[in-house]
Each structure stands twice: as structure tokens, then as C-alpha cells.
Amino acid sequence: MSKSKVKNVVFDLGAVLLSWEPVALVQAQFPRHAPTAEAAHQLARQMFHHEDWLGFDRGTHDLDDAIGRMAVRLSLPSDRLNEVLAPMGERLELIEVTVELLAGLKRRRDAGEDLRLYYLSNMPVPYARVLEFRHEFFRWFDGGIFSGDVLLIKPQPEIYALLAERYGLVAEETVFIDDSLANVEAARAFGWSAIHCERASAVPAQLAAYVPGVATGEPVSTTLSTSKPKVRA
């Protein structure tokens, strides 16, 4: 792809625009089950990379079902799982550097530049609705898809195809940003350019290779997040 042709920027949400640190979450909330860093990594993978959770992400079962399955499989207390997982939409906070990046792209688009902004997120429906309410930046997008709304999940090719079909995205004009290498590789297989977000702070420079003139812009206003009081675990 000629990088100068990019017109569509597609963002993942978790660990790209919104904080998502499952290992730290597990360490803080289940210390007895994850007493070491290695144990926390293992438990986080067992919790969030298993069909029990992925089905909730995909929208094929609800949170109560996911918690019931996890509790049995991992010998975790179901009431504690509910306390931790039910308010997850309230826990996901802005990553300032990438939201500033998004704000800068929005300004350029609104000034008449041929840019379009989208999101493609593995996100259960209950969390998606909370996030849409809490964060003004969802109004900046030209469109997007949450996995739970369409019963598909990255890296299934069908979810990339659905976004492309819904919004008329031309593959060679599209770049995708995601923290999951599997999702990045699936986007590339679909014909998009893709950036593997390993550090959010590196994304502006990585995107500048596709969208010249990218800068983080001004600090994000505190009015961007209209959150209710945070739920503490």
C-alpha cells in the first residue's frame, strides 16, 4: 500500500484508547489466586483468553453465564467475579496520548481533510453502552462496530469485512491500530495496513508513517469523559 493513500483510520479501544490491563486487574482483585507475577499472567490468560469470556465479548452469552463458567473452571468465587467484572465499563479510563491523537485527526477531518475515523472493538454489549455514555470521543467517529452488537469477534475475518462493507472502506486506504498481534495480522490478511500497539505512547509516531503530519495536539479537555462516580472494587 502507498502510505500516502490512507484515508480511513480504524482504532481498537482497549489498551489503545482506553486503559485495559488484565494482569494488573487480576493481581489487585484476586491476590490469593495470583500471588506472583507469573501466576497473575497465567490467571489473566485463563480468564480473558478462554471461550467463557470470548463468548461474552462476542455476545453469544451474558455476563452471568461467563461468571458461572469461570467460577467453576478456575475455582474463583462467583460473587467476587461479579464485583470485579460487572462494573468494567466504569473502570476503563482514557489513555490521554491516543485520545489526543484521535482529537487531532478529528480536527483535521472537520477542517475538510479527506480522513475518516472508525472503531472496531471486542466489547460486550453492557460495557459498550456504558462507554458510549461516559466518553464524548465516541461522537468523533464516523462509525464503528462493537463485537457484542454483531455476534462476531476479532480476529474473525467477518468482522473486518462487516466494518468495510458498512462504511465503504477501501482496503488500500485503511490503517488499523490494535494491541493484539492476532487482530493486527487478521487485518493485514484482509488487505488493510495495521499497527501493532505495544505502547500507546508510540502510536502517534507509528501512525505518522501512514498519515503525514500526525501530532498529539492539545491536552484533552476534562469534559471528554462524562463519567458517573467510579465503582470501586
BALO-595940 format. One record per residue (C-alpha): residue in one letter; x, y, z. Coordinates in steps of 0.1 Angstrom, whole numbers, plus 2048, in hexadecimal, padded with zeros to 3 digits. Example, Ala and Ser with C-alpha at 12.3 -4.5 7.8 and 13.67 -1.06 7.14 Angstrom:
<atoms>
A87B7D384ES8897F5847
</atoms>
This chain:
<atoms>
M800800800S80B8237F9K80A83381CS80085480DK7DF846802V7D283F825K7B084F82CN7A1838846V7AF834869V7A081787DF7A68168A2D7A37F98BBL7988068DDG7A67F18F9A7CB7F88FFV7CA8118E2L7B282C8EBL7A681E90DS7BB80F929W7BA7E992AE7D37D7940P7C57B4948V7E57A895AA7E47C6971L7BF7C2976V7C379D980Q7E07A5998A7CC7C09A9Q7AB7AE9ABF7B57899AFP7D578B9C3R7CF7699D4H7CC7589B2A7E876D9A2P8037719BCT81F7769A3A823788982E82576796FA80675A980A7F477B978H7FD778953Q7F1754952L7D075C963A7CA77A94DR7CF76492FQ7B874993DM79D763944F79E779925H7AB763909H79274790EE7717428FED76074991FW76A76E91BL76C76E8F5G7487638F2F73E781908D7537988F1R7427898D3G71F78C8E2T7177678E1H713765906D70E77E922L723789940D712772959D719754942A73D75F93EI742763963G73174196BR748730952M76774195FA75F73B983V75C71597DR77A712965L79272797AS78572299DL77F7479A1P7637559B7S7467609A1D73C77D9B7R75F78C9B5L76078698FN73F79998DE74C7B69A2V76B7B998CL75C7B396AA7397C296BP7457E796DM7617E3953G7537FE93DE75881695AR77C80B95FL78981193BE79983493BL7A7849920I7CA845913E7D386990FV7ED8678F3T7D88538DBV7B88668E3E7CC8868DBL7D68758BAL7B286E8B2A7A88928BBG7C389F8A3L7B6888887K79389488ER79D8B888AR7AE8B1869R78F89F85CD7788BB868A78E8D4856G7888C2836E7A48A8833D79A887823L79C873842R78385B853L78584D876Y77782C881Y77981389EL7797ED89ES7777DF8C1N7737BE8D2M75B7CB8EDP73D7BB8FEV71C7CE8F9P7187D991EY73A7E991EA7367F88FCR71680B907V728818927L746824913E7308358F9F71F848915R73F851928H75685C90CE7508788F4F76A86C8DBF7528528CDR7408708BCW7608778AAF75F857896D74F853874G74483187EG74F81188FI7467EE89BF7467DE8BDS7497B88BCG72C7B28D3D7147C48BCV71C7AF89EL72378C8ADL74678C89DI7687918ADK78B79A8A2P79E78A892Q78177A87FP78478785BE75F78D85AI7607AA873Y77A7BD85EA7657B683FL7467C3851L7577E485AA7647E8837E7427E1827R72E7F683FY74481583AG75280F817L77680C822V78F806806A7AA7EE812E7C8802804E7BB822814T7B7813837V7CE80F855F7C57FD875I7D3800898D7D07E48B2D7E37D78D0S7DE7B28C6L7F67A48ACA7DD78B8A1N7C47A6899V7DF7BA887E7E879C872A7C479686AA7C07BA85ER7DF7B7848A7D1796839F7B27AA831G7C77C381EW7C97DF837S7E97EE844A7EB7E9869I7FF7F6887H8067DF8A5C8017F58C4E81A7E88DDR81D80B8EEA8028258EAS81C8408EBA82C8338CBV80C8338B7P80E8578AAA83085289BQ82583088CL80684087DA81A85D86FA829844856Y806840847V7F686284EP81187E84AG80F89B863V801887880A8078978A1T7F88928C4G7E98B58C4E7DD8C78E3P7D68B6904V7B58A5906S79A8B9918T78C8AA937T7698AE928L771891911S76887792BT74587B93BS74985F953K733858971P745852992K75D83698EV75381499BR76E8079B2A7757E29B5
</atoms>
